[in-house]
């Protein structure tokens, strides 16, 4: 999971709680608001690529 550190709609605490309940989930944060893929596209892309590359 990717959480946005400055998200006021889905707070990082909510993302952490969800990740704890999903078996095998990994949580990482990017420094952005709610629209992380638009605000920090390289950070989101890097996290997704690291997940897909193992």
Protein Blocks (a to p, Z undefined) as FASTA:
>chain_A
ZZdfklcklgfklmmmmmmmpghiacddddddfklmlmmmmlmmmmmmmmmnZZ
